Amino acid sequence: MPELVFKRLDPGYPNFRSRTTIVQFSDIFRIMLMKHKQGVWLDTDVYLLKQFHPDPSKPYLARENRFRVGVSALYLPHDHPIIREFEAYVAASYPLPRWLGLRRGKLRPLYYRMTGKDITPAAIGITIFGNDGISRLARKYGIFKNAAPQENFYYWVGKEATRIYDPAYGLEPMKHPDFIGFHIHKKHKEVVSLQPGSFYMWAIDRVKSLLDAPFHDAVETIQ
């Protein structure tokens, strides 16, 4: 990716003023990987329970809720129009992508100009290249309606995401036929709870031998 993209995301580059910039770079980077046929994207905090091999000829995204899709498990064919939208942004000089809605694309930038604030992607919102951006583009290109069920990777979201630490809910997600894995969204130290009987502790126990093993041995075990 051109270095100018970093400067557009954050004028303070190489000294980033916001951690949001790093997240947004990652959002753009994963789409560029798909442009170069590098396969499916899975966030590092996705815990897989089943093999996941989406059809390489079709886009894959799963609903996070009724209104948007998640981007922690994502695949787009290399010639998909959503990728071309990102390519156009990377090649352009304007600070914000053209797919934003009225509030983030028009009203907030107008307010920033009136108050003398910098108009940067980080200032406008962390999800403009992620959940919100991909959801808008998925609707534009007619694939939102074909998104996979929420249960594929986002069985619990929002406040319910902490249920993975609660033994009262146990292994409930695994009983659903559409369940493939879980995006562990809530993982800051204030919410993590190591309670026996919870989905989280069960998941940790399954890979504990790999976590305790030297890296080389763990890789050989996985293979």
Secondary structure, 3 states (H helix, E strand, C coil): CCHHHHHHHCCCCCCCCCHHHHHHHHHHHHHHHHHCCCCCEECCCEEECCCCCCCCCCCECEECCCCCECCCEEECCCCCHHHHHHHHHHHCCCCCCCCCCHHHHHHHHHHHHHHCCCCCHHHHCCCCCCHHHHHHHHHHCCCHHHCECHHHCCCCCHHHHHHHHCCCCCCHHHHCCCCCEEECCCCCCCCCCCCCCCHHHHHHHHHHHHHHCCHHHHHHHHC
